[in-house]
Amino acid sequence: MKMHICTHVGCHNLTTADRRYCNVHQAEQTAYESRRDQYRKQSYSHDQQHYNQFDRDKEANSFYQSRHWKLLSKELRDESMHICECCGKHSERVYVDHIIPRRIDKRQEYTISNLWVICGRCHYFKTQLESETFTGEFIHDLDASKKFTKNNLKEIIGQK
């Protein structure tokens, strides 16, 4: 088991690699984690607000802020118990994602079979795949969207 010296200034006790502080200074570990988690929540919330206000198009923003979408996505996240449908890992922050992107086929925006719950890592790779695949030409994008199935996406994302 890997060990390292306690992070507390002046302390030379050893602790395991998964902890920053030794048993004597465990209270500092708890305080550190609390501050870290609070900062992460504030940072994520601020970034999300900025994205919604300035970067996301208005029509998409109104869709994702709608009561119907919020209830549906919460229900799907709770149903999945925060387990990614792509890689199978548990994550506190999971996303309800459209398999065929909403901007390509708006008819399927509330279709359950077109939605899946994925973790941030898989969502990142799927977004990259979307930007490589879809050109903005309507006919080309509709044809390309036929390749977007859960199994195909799992296979492609699993290789990354």
BAMAR-706542 format. One record per atom (N, C-alpha, C, O): atom name; x, y, z; residue number from 1. Coordinates in pm, whole numbers, plus 50000, padded with zeros to 5 digits. Layout:
N
atom,px,py,pz,nr
CA,X,Y,Z,NUM;
...
//
This chain:
160
atom,px,py,pz,nr
N,50084,49882,50000,1;
CA,50000,50000,50000,1;
C,50089,50125,50000,1;
O,50185,50133,50077,1;
N,50058,50220,49914,2;
CA,50138,50341,49906,2;
C,50106,50432,50024,2;
O,49991,50444,50067,2;
N,50210,50493,50076,3;
CA,50197,50584,50190,3;
C,50263,50716,50155,3;
O,50350,50723,50068,3;
N,50221,50821,50226,4;
CA,50287,50951,50211,4;
C,50275,51027,50343,4;
O,50202,50986,50433,4;
N,50348,51136,50354,5;
CA,50348,51216,50477,5;
C,50223,51302,50482,5;
O,50178,51354,50380,5;
N,50167,51318,50600,6;
CA,50048,51399,50625,6;
C,50068,51541,50570,6;
O,50178,51596,50579,6;
N,49963,51599,50513,7;
CA,49970,51731,50452,7;
C,49973,51844,50554,7;
O,50009,51957,50521,7;
N,49935,51814,50679,8;
CA,49935,51917,50785,8;
C,50079,51969,50804,8;
O,50173,51891,50815,8;
N,50093,52100,50809,9;
CA,50224,52162,50822,9;
C,50291,52116,50951,9;
O,50235,52130,51060,9;
N,50412,52062,50938,10;
CA,50489,52020,51054,10;
C,50464,51877,51098,10;
O,50538,51826,51183,10;
N,50364,51811,51045,11;
CA,50333,51673,51083,11;
C,50412,51579,50994,11;
O,50418,51598,50872,11;
N,50472,51478,51054,12;
CA,50551,51382,50977,12;
C,50495,51240,50986,12;
O,50563,51143,50954,12;
N,50369,51229,51030,13;
CA,50304,51098,51035,13;
C,50274,51050,50894,13;
O,50252,51130,50803,13;
N,50274,50920,50878,14;
CA,50240,50862,50748,14;
C,50091,50836,50739,14;
O,50025,50806,50839,14;
N,50038,50848,50618,15;
CA,49898,50817,50593,15;
C,49888,50747,50457,15;
O,49983,50751,50378,15;
N,49775,50685,50431,16;
CA,49758,50613,50305,16;
C,49744,50712,50189,16;
O,49712,50829,50209,16;
N,49768,50663,50068,17;
CA,49769,50749,49950,17;
C,49632,50809,49919,17;
O,49624,50913,49855,17;
N,49526,50745,49965,18;
CA,49392,50797,49935,18;
C,49347,50907,50033,18;
O,49238,50962,50017,18;
N,49430,50939,50132,19;
CA,49396,51045,50229,19;
C,49505,51151,50230,19;
O,49622,51121,50208,19;
N,49466,51274,50256,20;
CA,49562,51383,50261,20;
C,49624,51397,50401,20;
O,49740,51438,50414,20;
N,49547,51364,50505,21;
CA,49589,51387,50643,21;
C,49591,51256,50721,21;
O,49520,51162,50688,21;
N,49673,51252,50825,22;
CA,49681,51135,50912,22;
C,49560,51131,51006,22;
O,49475,51220,51001,22;
N,49553,51028,51091,23;
CA,49440,51014,51183,23;
C,49431,51130,51281,23;
O,49321,51169,51319,23;
N,49545,51186,51323,24;
CA,49547,51297,51418,24;
C,49481,51421,51357,24;
O,49414,51496,51428,24;
N,49500,51443,51228,25;
CA,49450,51563,51163,25;
C,49331,51534,51070,25;
O,49310,51605,50971,25;
N,49256,51431,51102,26;
CA,49142,51391,51019,26;
C,49038,51502,51006,26;
O,48972,51512,50902,26;
N,49021,51585,51107,27;
CA,48924,51695,51101,27;
C,48959,51790,50986,27;
O,48869,51844,50922,27;
N,49087,51809,50961,28;
CA,49129,51894,50850,28;
C,49092,51831,50716,28;
O,49060,51901,50621,28;
N,49098,51699,50711,29;
CA,49058,51628,50589,29;
C,48911,51655,50559,29;
O,48874,51684,50446,29;
N,48827,51645,50662,30;
CA,48684,51667,50646,30;
C,48657,51811,50603,30;
O,48577,51835,50513,30;
N,48725,51907,50667,31;
CA,48708,52048,50631,31;
C,48755,52073,50488,31;
O,48690,52147,50413,31;
N,48867,52012,50450,32;
CA,48920,52027,50315,32;
C,48819,51975,50212,32;
O,48792,52042,50112,32;
N,48764,51856,50236,33;
CA,48668,51797,50142,33;
C,48542,51882,50132,33;
O,48485,51897,50024,33;
N,48500,51938,50245,34;
CA,48382,52024,50245,34;
C,48405,52149,50159,34;
O,48320,52185,50077,34;
N,48520,52214,50178,35;
CA,48553,52333,50098,35;
C,48566,52299,49950,35;
O,48518,52372,49864,35;
N,48630,52186,49922,36;
CA,48649,52142,49783,36;
C,48515,52116,49716,36;
O,48493,52160,49603,36;
N,48425,52045,49784,37;
CA,48294,52013,49727,37;
C,48211,52139,49705,37;
O,48142,52152,49604,37;
N,48218,52232,49801,38;
CA,48144,52357,49788,38;
C,48196,52437,49668,38;
O,48117,52492,49592,38;
N,48326,52442,49651,39;
CA,48385,52514,49538,39;
C,48343,52450,49406,39;
O,48307,52520,49311,39;
N,48346,52317,49401,40;
CA,48308,52248,49278,40;
C,48164,52277,49240,40;
O,48133,52300,49123,40;
N,48074,52276,49339,41;
CA,47933,52305,49312,41;
C,47915,52447,49262,41;
O,47842,52470,49165,41;
N,47982,52543,49328,42;
CA,47971,52683,49286,42;
C,48027,52702,49146,42;
O,47966,52769,49063,42;
N,48141,52642,49119,43;
CA,48207,52657,48990,43;
C,48120,52597,48880,43;
O,48102,52660,48776,43;
N,48067,52477,48902,44;
CA,47982,52412,48802,44;
C,47857,52495,48778,44;
O,47818,52516,48664,44;
N,47795,52541,48884,45;
CA,47673,52619,48872,45;
C,47698,52748,48794,45;
O,47619,52785,48707,45;
N,47809,52815,48824,46;
CA,47843,52939,48753,46;
C,47869,52912,48606,46;
O,47820,52985,48520,46;
N,47945,52807,48576,47;
CA,47975,52772,48437,47;
C,47846,52739,48361,47;
O,47829,52780,48246,47;
N,47756,52665,48426,48;
CA,47631,52626,48362,48;
C,47545,52748,48334,48;
O,47484,52757,48227,48;
N,47537,52841,48428,49;
CA,47460,52964,48408,49;
C,47515,53043,48290,49;
O,47440,53091,48206,49;
N,47647,53055,48284,50;
CA,47711,53130,48176,50;
C,47682,53064,48042,50;
O,47649,53132,47945,50;
N,47693,52932,48035,51;
CA,47665,52859,47912,51;
C,47521,52882,47868,51;
O,47496,52911,47751,51;
N,47425,52868,47961,52;
CA,47285,52885,47927,52;
C,47255,53028,47880,52;
O,47174,53048,47789,52;
N,47319,53125,47942,53;
CA,47289,53264,47912,53;
C,47353,53312,47783,53;
O,47290,53387,47708,53;
N,47476,53271,47754,54;
CA,47549,53330,47643,54;
C,47580,53235,47527,54;
O,47587,53278,47412,54;
N,47600,53106,47554,55;
CA,47648,53016,47450,55;
C,47539,52931,47385,55;
O,47541,52910,47264,55;
N,47445,52882,47464,56;
CA,47340,52795,47411,56;
C,47238,52880,47336,56;
O,47206,52991,47379,56;
N,47185,52827,47224,57;
CA,47085,52906,47152,57;
C,46956,52913,47233,57;
O,46926,52824,47313,57;
N,46881,53019,47212,58;
CA,46764,53051,47297,58;
C,46657,52941,47293,58;
O,46598,52908,47396,58;
N,46634,52885,47176,59;
CA,46531,52782,47162,59;
C,46569,52657,47241,59;
O,46485,52600,47310,59;
N,46695,52615,47231,60;
CA,46741,52498,47305,60;
C,46738,52526,47455,60;
O,46701,52439,47533,60;
N,46775,52646,47493,61;
CA,46775,52682,47635,61;
C,46633,52675,47692,61;
O,46613,52624,47802,61;
N,46536,52725,47617,62;
CA,46398,52720,47668,62;
C,46349,52576,47677,62;
O,46272,52542,47767,62;
N,46393,52489,47583,63;
CA,46356,52347,47591,63;
C,46414,52284,47717,63;
O,46341,52219,47793,63;
N,46545,52302,47740,64;
CA,46610,52237,47854,64;
C,46569,52297,47989,64;
O,46590,52235,48093,64;
N,46513,52416,47988,65;
CA,46465,52477,48112,65;
C,46316,52450,48135,65;
O,46261,52490,48238,65;
N,46250,52383,48040,66;
CA,46106,52360,48053,66;
C,46077,52260,48166,66;
O,46158,52174,48199,66;
N,45961,52275,48223,67;
CA,45918,52188,48333,67;
C,45910,52042,48286,67;
O,45952,51951,48358,67;
N,45855,52022,48168,68;
CA,45840,51886,48115,68;
C,45976,51816,48103,68;
O,45989,51701,48143,68;
N,46076,51884,48047,69;
CA,46208,51824,48031,69;
C,46272,51797,48167,69;
O,46331,51690,48188,69;
N,46262,51892,48259,70;
CA,46324,51874,48390,70;
C,46265,51753,48463,70;
O,46339,51676,48524,70;
N,46133,51737,48457,71;
CA,46069,51623,48523,71;
C,46109,51492,48455,71;
O,46140,51393,48523,71;
N,46108,51490,48323,72;
CA,46145,51369,48250,72;
C,46290,51330,48276,72;
O,46320,51213,48301,72;
N,46380,51427,48269,73;
CA,46522,51394,48288,73;
C,46550,51351,48432,73;
O,46631,51261,48455,73;
N,46484,51414,48529,74;
CA,46503,51372,48669,74;
C,46453,51229,48689,74;
O,46518,51149,48757,74;
N,46339,51198,48629,75;
CA,46284,51063,48641,75;
C,46380,50960,48580,75;
O,46402,50854,48639,75;
N,46436,50989,48464,76;
CA,46529,50896,48399,76;
C,46658,50881,48479,76;
O,46711,50770,48490,76;
N,46710,50991,48534,77;
CA,46831,50982,48617,77;
C,46806,50898,48741,77;
O,46889,50813,48777,77;
N,46693,50920,48806,78;
CA,46660,50843,48927,78;
C,46640,50695,48894,78;
O,46685,50608,48969,78;
N,46574,50668,48782,79;
CA,46551,50530,48739,79;
C,46682,50456,48715,79;
O,46695,50338,48748,79;
N,46778,50527,48659,80;
CA,46907,50464,48625,80;
C,46996,50449,48748,80;
O,47098,50381,48741,80;
N,46958,50511,48859,81;
CA,47037,50510,48983,81;
C,47178,50564,48959,81;
O,47275,50520,49020,81;
N,47187,50662,48867,82;
CA,47313,50731,48835,82;
C,47419,50636,48780,82;
O,47539,50654,48804,82;
N,47375,50536,48707,83;
CA,47467,50444,48641,83;
C,47464,50474,48491,83;
O,47357,50478,48430,83;
N,47580,50494,48434,84;
CA,47593,50529,48293,84;
C,47549,50411,48206,84;
O,47594,50298,48225,84;
N,47462,50438,48110,85;
CA,47415,50332,48020,85;
C,47520,50295,47916,85;
O,47508,50194,47848,85;
N,47623,50377,47904,86;
CA,47726,50351,47804,86;
C,47840,50266,47863,86;
O,47873,50161,47808,86;
N,47898,50312,47973,87;
CA,48014,50241,48029,87;
C,47979,50159,48154,87;
O,48058,50075,48196,87;
N,47862,50182,48213,88;
CA,47819,50104,48328,88;
C,47872,50152,48462,88;
O,47850,50087,48564,88;
N,47942,50266,48463,89;
CA,47998,50316,48589,89;
C,47899,50408,48660,89;
O,47818,50475,48597,89;
N,47908,50409,48792,90;
CA,47825,50498,48874,90;
C,47889,50636,48877,90;
O,48011,50648,48891,90;
N,47808,50740,48866,91;
CA,47858,50877,48870,91;
C,47754,50965,48936,91;
O,47634,50950,48910,91;
N,47798,51057,49020,92;
CA,47703,51149,49084,92;
C,47641,51244,48982,92;
O,47524,51281,48994,92;
N,47719,51282,48882,93;
CA,47668,51374,48780,93;
C,47651,51297,48650,93;
O,47748,51266,48580,93;
N,47526,51266,48618,94;
CA,47495,51199,48492,94;
C,47405,51291,48410,94;
O,47336,51378,48463,94;
N,47407,51269,48280,95;
CA,47331,51353,48188,95;
C,47228,51269,48114,95;
O,47256,51156,48075,95;
N,47110,51326,48095,96;
CA,47012,51263,48007,96;
C,47040,51321,47870,96;
O,47028,51442,47847,96;
N,47078,51233,47778,97;
CA,47126,51276,47647,97;
C,47037,51220,47537,97;
O,46985,51109,47548,97;
N,47021,51298,47431,98;
CA,46950,51251,47313,98;
C,47046,51167,47229,98;
O,47154,51215,47193,98;
N,47009,51045,47197,99;
CA,47094,50960,47115,99;
C,47108,51023,46977,99;
O,47220,51049,46931,99;
N,46996,51047,46910,100;
CA,47000,51129,46789,100;
C,46980,51272,46838,100;
O,46875,51304,46895,100;
N,47078,51358,46816,101;
CA,47072,51493,46875,101;
C,46943,51567,46843,101;
O,46887,51554,46734,101;
N,46897,51642,46938,102;
CA,46774,51718,46928,102;
C,46776,51815,46810,102;
O,46674,51836,46745,102;
N,46891,51873,46783,103;
CA,46899,51970,46674,103;
C,46886,51904,46537,103;
O,46855,51971,46438,103;
N,46908,51771,46531,104;
CA,46895,51698,46405,104;
C,46751,51654,46382,104;
O,46698,51668,46272,104;
N,46687,51600,46485,105;
CA,46550,51550,46472,105;
C,46470,51588,46595,105;
O,46469,51517,46696,105;
N,46402,51702,46586,106;
CA,46325,51753,46701,106;
C,46200,51669,46729,106;
O,46140,51681,46836,106;
N,46161,51585,46634,107;
CA,46042,51501,46656,107;
C,46065,51402,46769,107;
O,45969,51352,46828,107;
N,46191,51372,46799,108;
CA,46222,51269,46899,108;
C,46273,51329,47031,108;
O,46335,51259,47111,108;
N,46246,51456,47053,109;
CA,46304,51520,47173,109;
C,46250,51463,47304,109;
O,46320,51467,47406,109;
N,46126,51412,47305,110;
CA,46071,51352,47427,110;
C,46053,51201,47415,110;
O,45995,51139,47505,110;
N,46101,51141,47309,111;
CA,46086,50997,47288,111;
C,46184,50923,47380,111;
O,46305,50942,47370,111;
N,46132,50840,47467,112;
CA,46213,50769,47566,112;
C,46320,50683,47498,112;
O,46432,50673,47548,112;
N,46286,50621,47386,113;
CA,46383,50534,47318,113;
C,46500,50613,47258,113;
O,46602,50555,47222,113;
N,46485,50745,47248,114;
CA,46594,50830,47196,114;
C,46674,50895,47310,114;
O,46762,50976,47284,114;
N,46644,50860,47433,115;
CA,46712,50920,47548,115;
C,46790,50812,47623,115;
O,46747,50697,47631,115;
N,46905,50851,47676,116;
CA,46980,50762,47763,116;
C,47053,50844,47868,116;
O,47076,50964,47850,116;
N,47090,50779,47976,117;
CA,47159,50845,48086,117;
C,47306,50806,48077,117;
O,47341,50688,48083,117;
N,47393,50907,48063,118;
CA,47536,50879,48049,118;
C,47617,50970,48141,118;
O,47573,51078,48179,118;
N,47736,50923,48175,119;
CA,47826,50999,48263,119;
C,47894,51111,48184,119;
O,47883,51117,48061,119;
N,47963,51197,48253,120;
CA,48030,51311,48189,120;
C,48135,51268,48089,120;
O,48149,51331,47984,120;
N,48210,51164,48119,121;
CA,48315,51118,48028,121;
C,48255,51071,47896,121;
O,48301,51111,47789,121;
N,48153,50987,47904,122;
CA,48089,50936,47783,122;
C,48019,51049,47707,122;
O,48018,51050,47584,122;
N,47960,51143,47781,123;
CA,47893,51256,47717,123;
C,47994,51341,47640,123;
O,47965,51390,47531,123;
N,48112,51357,47696,124;
CA,48218,51433,47630,124;
C,48254,51368,47496,124;
O,48262,51436,47394,124;
N,48276,51236,47497,125;
CA,48314,51167,47374,125;
C,48200,51164,47272,125;
O,48224,51172,47152,125;
N,48076,51153,47321,126;
CA,47962,51154,47229,126;
C,47950,51292,47164,126;
O,47921,51301,47044,126;
N,47970,51396,47239,127;
CA,47964,51532,47184,127;
C,48072,51551,47078,127;
O,48046,51612,46974,127;
N,48191,51499,47103,128;
CA,48298,51506,47003,128;
C,48257,51431,46876,128;
O,48279,51480,46765,128;
N,48198,51314,46893,129;
CA,48154,51235,46779,129;
C,48048,51310,46699,129;
O,48050,51308,46576,129;
N,47955,51375,46769,130;
CA,47852,51454,46701,130;
C,47914,51566,46618,130;
O,47874,51588,46503,130;
N,48011,51635,46676,131;
CA,48071,51747,46603,131;
C,48148,51699,46480,131;
O,48159,51771,46381,131;
N,48203,51577,46485,132;
CA,48273,51520,46369,132;
C,48174,51469,46264,132;
O,48203,51474,46144,132;
N,48059,51421,46308,133;
CA,47965,51354,46217,133;
C,47870,51450,46147,133;
O,47849,51441,46026,133;
N,47813,51543,46223,134;
CA,47709,51629,46169,134;
C,47767,51758,46114,134;
O,47841,51830,46182,134;
N,47733,51787,45987,135;
CA,47793,51900,45915,135;
C,47705,52024,45913,135;
O,47754,52133,45885,135;
N,47578,52009,45942,136;
CA,47486,52122,45933,136;
C,47403,52118,45806,136;
O,47313,52201,45787,136;
N,47431,52022,45719,137;
CA,47350,52002,45599,137;
C,47239,51905,45633,137;
O,47265,51792,45676,137;
N,47115,51947,45615,138;
CA,46998,51875,45664,138;
C,46994,51729,45617,138;
O,46982,51639,45700,138;
N,47003,51705,45488,139;
CA,46991,51568,45434,139;
C,47108,51481,45482,139;
O,47087,51367,45524,139;
N,47228,51534,45475,140;
CA,47346,51458,45521,140;
C,47331,51420,45668,140;
O,47359,51306,45706,140;
N,47287,51515,45750,141;
CA,47274,51490,45894,141;
C,47167,51385,45925,141;
O,47186,51303,46014,141;
N,47055,51388,45852,142;
CA,46952,51287,45874,142;
C,47004,51148,45838,142;
O,46976,51051,45908,142;
N,47079,51139,45729,143;
CA,47138,51010,45691,143;
C,47239,50964,45796,143;
O,47241,50847,45834,143;
N,47323,51055,45841,144;
CA,47426,51021,45940,144;
C,47363,50979,46072,144;
O,47419,50896,46144,144;
N,47248,51036,46106,145;
CA,47185,51006,46235,145;
C,47138,50861,46242,145;
O,47116,50810,46352,145;
N,47121,50794,46128,146;
CA,47077,50654,46129,146;
C,47183,50563,46190,146;
O,47151,50454,46237,146;
N,47308,50607,46190,147;
CA,47417,50529,46251,147;
C,47418,50545,46403,147;
O,47485,50468,46473,147;
N,47346,50644,46454,148;
CA,47346,50672,46597,148;
C,47244,50584,46668,148;
O,47128,50621,46684,148;
N,47290,50466,46710,149;
CA,47209,50378,46793,149;
C,47287,50356,46923,149;
O,47407,50380,46929,149;
N,47218,50310,47025,150;
CA,47286,50287,47154,150;
C,47404,50193,47138,150;
O,47512,50220,47189,150;
N,47384,50085,47068,151;
CA,47491,49985,47054,151;
C,47610,50040,46977,151;
O,47724,50019,47017,151;
N,47584,50111,46867,152;
CA,47694,50170,46791,152;
C,47771,50272,46875,152;
O,47894,50274,46874,152;
N,47698,50356,46946,153;
CA,47763,50457,47029,153;
C,47843,50395,47141,153;
O,47954,50440,47170,153;
N,47789,50291,47206,154;
CA,47861,50221,47312,154;
C,47994,50166,47259,154;
O,48097,50178,47325,154;
N,47988,50108,47142,155;
CA,48107,50050,47082,155;
C,48212,50158,47050,155;
O,48330,50141,47080,155;
N,48168,50267,46989,156;
CA,48260,50375,46950,156;
C,48320,50442,47074,156;
O,48441,50463,47081,156;
N,48235,50475,47170,157;
CA,48283,50543,47291,157;
C,48370,50449,47374,157;
O,48467,50492,47436,157;
N,48336,50320,47375,158;
CA,48414,50222,47450,158;
C,48557,50209,47400,158;
O,48645,50168,47475,158;
N,48580,50243,47274,159;
CA,48715,50235,47217,159;
C,48802,50353,47258,159;
O,48924,50349,47239,159;
N,48742,50458,47314,160;
CA,48820,50578,47348,160;
C,48866,50575,47490,160;
O,48933,50669,47535,160;
//
